Every structure is written in C-alpha cells, then in structure tokens.
Amino acid sequence: MIPVKKIVEFATSGYLVSTDEAARMLGCSRSRVRQIARAKSVRQFKMSESGRAVFLDLGDVRRLAREPRTTGRPRSSNASD
C-alpha cells in the first residue's frame, strides 16, 4: 500500500494499492481489475506520464471485495423460467 500524500482529497481511504495487490484482494486477475477500474466501479489514479502505473483507492477495493459477485453470462430478457 502507498500512503497518499498529494491526492488525499481524491482517495477516500488515504491509501492506494497497485493492480497486483487489488487482484490478490479480489481474487481475480490484473486485467480484470483494470476492466473494473475502466468501468468506474473503483477510482483509479495514474502515477506516470505513460499511464501504465495505475493505482486504485484501497477503500473502493475493500468495498468491492465485500460485495457479492455474480458469475457467468447474464440471462436474456426473454428467457422462460
């Protein structure tokens, strides 16, 4: 974890985690973590000019880890039950 110094006003928890750390916490791959971040479920912070060094707000990652996850393909709207 990285303590946030300059961007405390953006990170609710005051700490940032790397995509590797977030993947371990969520039990998924780094690419899935990046997909979640792009979908705006988790606040992300790019720390380099290239944008390759991405860190996520620890509070958001913990919140996401507590939420129940559904797996598989979504059901179609006309599926008969």
C-alpha positions as a Markdown table, in Angstrom:
| # | Residue | x | y | z |
|---|---|---|---|---|
| 1 | Met | 0.0 | 0.0 | 0.0 |
| 2 | Ile | 1.1 | 3.5 | -0.7 |
| 3 | Pro | 0.1 | 6.3 | 1.6 |
| 4 | Val | -1.5 | 9.1 | -0.3 |
| 5 | Lys | 0.2 | 12.5 | 0.2 |
| 6 | Lys | -0.7 | 14.8 | -2.7 |
| 7 | Ile | -4.1 | 13.3 | -3.7 |
| 8 | Val | -5.7 | 12.7 | -0.3 |
| 9 | Glu | -8.7 | 14.7 | -1.4 |
| 10 | Phe | -9.4 | 12.1 | -4.2 |
| 11 | Ala | -8.8 | 8.9 | -2.3 |
| 12 | Thr | -11.3 | 8.2 | 0.4 |
| 13 | Ser | -9.2 | 5.8 | 2.4 |
| 14 | Gly | -5.9 | 7.7 | 2.2 |
| 15 | Tyr | -4.2 | 4.7 | 0.7 |
| 16 | Leu | -3.6 | 3.4 | -2.8 |
| 17 | Val | -3.0 | -0.2 | -3.9 |
| 18 | Ser | -1.4 | -1.5 | -7.1 |
| 19 | Thr | -3.4 | -3.6 | -9.6 |
| 20 | Asp | -1.4 | -6.6 | -8.3 |
| 21 | Glu | -2.5 | -6.0 | -4.7 |
| 22 | Ala | -6.1 | -5.3 | -5.8 |
| 23 | Ala | -6.1 | -8.6 | -7.8 |
| 24 | Arg | -5.0 | -10.6 | -4.7 |
| 25 | Met | -7.6 | -8.9 | -2.6 |
| 26 | Leu | -10.4 | -9.5 | -5.1 |
| 27 | Gly | -9.3 | -13.0 | -6.1 |
| 28 | Cys | -9.1 | -12.1 | -9.8 |
| 29 | Ser | -6.6 | -11.3 | -12.5 |
| 30 | Arg | -4.8 | -7.9 | -13.0 |
| 31 | Ser | -6.6 | -7.5 | -16.4 |
| 32 | Arg | -10.0 | -8.0 | -14.7 |
| 33 | Val | -9.0 | -5.3 | -12.1 |
| 34 | Arg | -8.2 | -2.9 | -15.0 |
| 35 | Gln | -11.6 | -3.7 | -16.6 |
| 36 | Ile | -13.3 | -2.9 | -13.3 |
| 37 | Ala | -11.4 | 0.3 | -13.0 |
| 38 | Arg | -12.3 | 1.3 | -16.5 |
| 39 | Ala | -16.0 | 0.6 | -15.7 |
| 40 | Lys | -15.6 | 3.2 | -13.0 |
| 41 | Ser | -16.5 | 0.8 | -10.1 |
| 42 | Val | -13.2 | 1.7 | -8.5 |
| 43 | Arg | -11.4 | 5.1 | -8.6 |
| 44 | Gln | -8.0 | 4.8 | -10.3 |
| 45 | Phe | -5.0 | 7.1 | -10.3 |
| 46 | Lys | -2.4 | 7.1 | -13.0 |
| 47 | Met | 1.0 | 7.9 | -11.5 |
| 48 | Ser | 3.1 | 8.1 | -14.6 |
| 49 | Glu | 3.1 | 10.0 | -17.9 |
| 50 | Ser | 2.5 | 6.8 | -19.8 |
| 51 | Gly | -0.4 | 5.8 | -17.7 |
| 52 | Arg | 0.9 | 2.3 | -17.1 |
| 53 | Ala | 1.4 | 2.7 | -13.4 |
| 54 | Val | -2.2 | 2.5 | -12.2 |
| 55 | Phe | -3.2 | 2.5 | -8.5 |
| 56 | Leu | -6.6 | 2.1 | -7.0 |
| 57 | Asp | -8.2 | 3.5 | -3.9 |
| 58 | Leu | -7.9 | 0.9 | -1.1 |
| 59 | Gly | -11.4 | 1.8 | 0.3 |
| 60 | Asp | -13.0 | 1.2 | -3.1 |
| 61 | Val | -11.2 | -2.1 | -3.5 |
| 62 | Arg | -12.3 | -3.2 | 0.0 |
| 63 | Arg | -15.9 | -2.2 | -0.7 |
| 64 | Leu | -15.8 | -4.2 | -3.9 |
| 65 | Ala | -14.4 | -7.2 | -2.2 |
| 66 | Arg | -17.3 | -7.2 | 0.3 |
| 67 | Glu | -20.0 | -7.1 | -2.4 |
| 68 | Pro | -21.3 | -10.4 | -3.6 |
| 69 | Arg | -20.3 | -11.2 | -7.2 |
| 70 | Thr | -22.3 | -13.0 | -9.8 |
| 71 | Thr | -20.6 | -15.2 | -12.3 |
| 72 | Gly | -21.4 | -16.4 | -15.8 |
| 73 | Arg | -23.3 | -14.9 | -18.6 |
| 74 | Pro | -26.3 | -12.7 | -17.9 |
| 75 | Arg | -29.7 | -14.2 | -18.6 |
| 76 | Ser | -31.5 | -12.9 | -21.6 |
| 77 | Ser | -34.6 | -10.9 | -21.1 |
| 78 | Asn | -36.9 | -13.3 | -22.9 |
| 79 | Ala | -35.8 | -16.5 | -21.0 |
| 80 | Ser | -38.6 | -18.5 | -19.7 |
| 81 | Asp | -38.5 | -19.6 | -16.1 |
